[in-house]
């Protein structure tokens, strides 16, 4: 496959940056940054980080980062489902799948009864089919999940939180 003109131009710009880096007037600053990157960026991700920095700093793309795009999108309304707050999240050292299995085991639900999960850092929102919500809070609250006492409640609507 032939290299496009745009790829050749990008390659030339990158070679120019390498030459500019060699002439940088504070090599110790670069050495210090290299050590910081080595500690904080896994070896297999360093090339991707460099590509990301180049692309985002040189206007190659107009796309917003994925996390900004997700925030801009309206959250889907889950009809026929009730939203619950639960104090289990990523910090609990489990996965969303583990949490769903835990809820199903304690409440007698099947995984199909859980419509959606928003798995956050410290907590989650679980959307359960309206006809399957009875007794879920009582069955799950007070149980222990990975050494943590579980609390579950109906989640508040956005207007109620204001």
Buried (B, 14 or more C-beta within 10 A) or exposed (E): EEEEEEEEEBEEEEEEEEEEEEEEEEEEEEEEEEEEEEEEBEEEEEEEEEEEEBEEEEEEEEEEEEEEEEEEEEEEEBEEBBBBBBBBBBEBEBEBEBBBEBBBEBBEBEEEBBBEBBBEEEBBBBBBBEEBBEEBBEBBBEBEBEEBEBBBEEBEEEEEEE
